[in-house]
């Protein structure tokens, strides 16, 4: 990924640094990712993740292993290619089970992440998408499913999604279609 730093006009005597990143593959019309590191450091620095060399990374802090690509994309030549699949919540669970049954990605315990786990890879200093594109290339700036159902009288009807675009966390009908990134607990 090509990154270039640009210093904006001074604000109250301080320079504001913006990192401009090119959009991921398949995001031709998407705005470029921007990261404001003028006040706080990046929340998901690349050094925090160990590249497993197989399309997965391990977060050294949380001890979680992540698929670098959203479901529907494929890991090829150091990036994620293709278009992420939009799935209902039930279809996302079924896709994880199918991957586990087939033995794809070397393990049989891939799952949807809980809200705090998925929030752990959201880059608070960036937008479009709100993630580290070096670690998770070509991530679309859209909502991703979590395994966390919405606490209510009708738990079976909605779950939380975390937006990697302008939206934050919200609940969605389990019949809606959203993107999926799978995770597992590393040994």
LUMMARTOR-289872 format. One record per atom (N, C-alpha, C): x negated, y, z. Coordinates in steps of 0.05 Angstrom, whole numbers, plus 5000, padded with zeros to 4 digits. Layout:
BEGIN
XYZ/...
This chain:
BEGIN
498349775000/500050005000/498250255000/499050434985/497550684982/498550885002/496850995019/497651195038/495951445033/497151665036/495651915035/496652095057/494852235070/495652415092/495852695081/497852845091/498353115083/498853275108/497553505112/498053675135/499953885126/502253905140/504254105135/503454365148/505054575143/504454845155/504454815185/502654975198/502554955227/505255035240/505954885261/508454945276/507555015304/508155255313/507455345339/504455305345/502855355325/499955325328/498855045325/500554855321/499654575318/500254485289/498454335278/498954225251/500653975254/502553935236/504253695236/503253515215/502453275223/501453075203/503652895194/503752855168/505752675157/504152475140/504852215143/503652015126/505751945105/505051965080/506951905059/506151635047/508051455046/507651185036/509351135012/508250994993/509850924970/511950724977/514350744964/516450554971/515650264963/516950074976/516249794971/517249704944/516449464936/517249344910/520349324909/521449394887/524349384884/525749624894/524349824905/525550064916/524950304898/525350274872/524550474853/525850744859/528450744866/529950994870/529951074899/528750924917/528750984945/526751204951/527451384971/525551584978/523051464991/520851594989/518351495001/518551495031/517251305043/517151285072/515551525082/516351645104/514851845117/514551785146/512151835157/511551775185/510352025198/511652115219/510652355234/509152255258/506552285257/504852205279/503652445294/504852675291/503752915303/504052925333/506152805344/506652815373/506052555387/506552335374/506252075386/504751885367/503251695377/501951505359/504151305348/503351155328/505150955317/505950755338/508450665339/509350475359/508850185350/508250145325/507649875315/505149875298/502849945311/500349955295/499649685283/498449685259/497749445245/496049255262/494349375278/492549205295/493949035315/496449095321/498048945340/498948675329/498748645302/499748405289/497548245277/497647985281/495747795269/496947675244/495547715222/496447605196/495847305196/497847145194/497446855194/496746745166/496646925146/495746845119/497746675103/500246655114/502246485101/504946625098/504946885098/507547035097/508747085124/507247025145/508247075172/506147245187/506947375208/505147525226/506047455254/504047475273/504647435301/504047705315/506047795330/505848035346/504247955371/501848055374/500147985397/501348075423/502948285423/504048385448/506448215457/508348165439/510848025446/510547725443/508547625430/508147345424/510347225406/511447395389/513447305370/512147285342/512947075327/512047045300/514347135282/513747305262/515747415244/515247335216/517347295201/517047265172/516647555162/514647585145/513947855135/516147955115/517447775102/519547855082/522347805094/524247965084/527047915091/527847665075/529947525085/530947295070/531847385042/531147225023/531747294995/529247384980/527347504995/524847584984/522847354986/520747364970/518647164972/515947294977/514247164992/511547264997/509747184973/508647374959/506947314936/504947534933/502447464930/500247644925/500047874946/500547804971/500248004992/502548194996/504848134984/507148314988/509748144986/511948274992/514548144989/515748224962/516548024947/517648074920/520547994920/522048114902/524848044900/526648224917/529148154916/531148314930/532148164955/532248304977/533248175002/536148094999/536847865010/539547765009/541247905031/543647965023/545548075043/547447845050/547547775076/549047545085/550947625108/553047475110/554747505134/553147385158/554147445182/552747345206/552647035206/554846905200/554946615199/553046505177/553046635154/551246545132/548246585140/547746795156/544946835165/544146615184/545946535202/545346305220/544946045204/546646005184/546445765168/543745765152/542945995142/540446015127/538045945145/538146035170/535945975188/535945665193/538245545197/538345255201/537345105177/538045195153/537145065129/534045085126/532945315132/530045355131/528745165151/529845145175/528744965196/528944675187/531144595175/531544315167/529644245145/529244425125/527344375103/524444385111/523844515134/521144545143/519644775129/521144955117/519945185104/518445345126/516345475119/514845645137/513745485161/513245225158/511645055175/512844995203/515045115210/516245075236/519245015233/520444915255/523344855254/524845005275/523945235283/525245385304/525645685297/525945745271/526546015263/529346085271/529746345277/532346435287/532746735282/535246825285/535747115285/534547235310/533447475308/532347595332/534447725350/533947745375/535647895394/535148195389/536848365398/536548655394/533848755403/532848695427/530248805435/527948705419/528148455409/526048345392/525848495365/528148535352/528148675327/527348965330/528249085352/527449365358/524449385362/523149165370/520349165375/518649195350/519849155326/518349195301/519249445287/521049595299/521949845287/519850055293/518950195273/516950405277/518450665283/518250765307/519751005315/518751255302/516251255292/515151505279/515751515249/517051315238/517451305209/520451285202/520951355177/523651315166/523551235137/525651105128/525851005100/523650825091/523150605103/524450475126/522950535152/524250465174/523150505201/521650245209/519450195195/517849965201/515050005190/513149855198/510449865188/510349715162/510049855140/510149735113/507649575107/505449615122/503149445118/503749165129/505149145151/505748895163/508248765151/510248935145/512848845133/513348985107/511848915086/512049065060/514849025047/515649225032/518149225017/520549185034/520449265059/522849255076/524849455067/527249375061/529249565052/530149735076/530849995072/531750165094/534650125100/535449885108/538249815113/538449675140/540849595147/541349455172/540649155170/539549055192/538948765194/540448645217/541348405213/542848255234/541148195258/542348195282/541148085306/542847845315/541847685333/543347465345/545147555367/544947815374/546447915397/549247985390/551147835401/553947895397/554748135414/556748285405/557748515419/559348425443/558648515467/560248435490/562948575489/565048415488/567748515487/569648285492/572148335490/574048115493/574047935468/572948035446/572947875422/570047845412/568347715429/565547685422/565047555395/566847385388/566447235363/566747405338/567647655340/568247815317/566048005309/564248085327/562148275319/559548215332/557448315319/554648295330/553248555324/550948595337/549448835333/547648805308/547449035293/545449055272/543649285278/541249275269/539249485273/538549595246/538949855243/538349985218/535450065215/534150005193/531450085187/531350335169/533750455165/533950705150/534550925170/536551085164/537351305181/538951215205/540450995202/542050895225/540350765246/541350765270/540050615291/541450355295/542050295320/543450045327/546450105328/547949905318/550849925319/551949645318/554549625323/555749355320/557149345293/557349105282/558549055256/560248805258/562248805242/563848555239/562048335228/562348105240/560747875230/561347795202/563447905190/564147855163/562748045143/561648265153/560048445136/557548305127/556248415107/553748305097/551448495103/549348385115/546948535122/544548375116/542248495117/539648355112/538848205137/536948025133/536047835155/533047805154/531847835178/528947765181/528847565204/527647335200/527547125220/525047145237/525347035261/523247045281/523046775296/520846725309/520646495327/518746575349/518946435371/517046485393/514546325388/512246465387/509646345381/508646205406/507245985403/506145835426/504045995441/
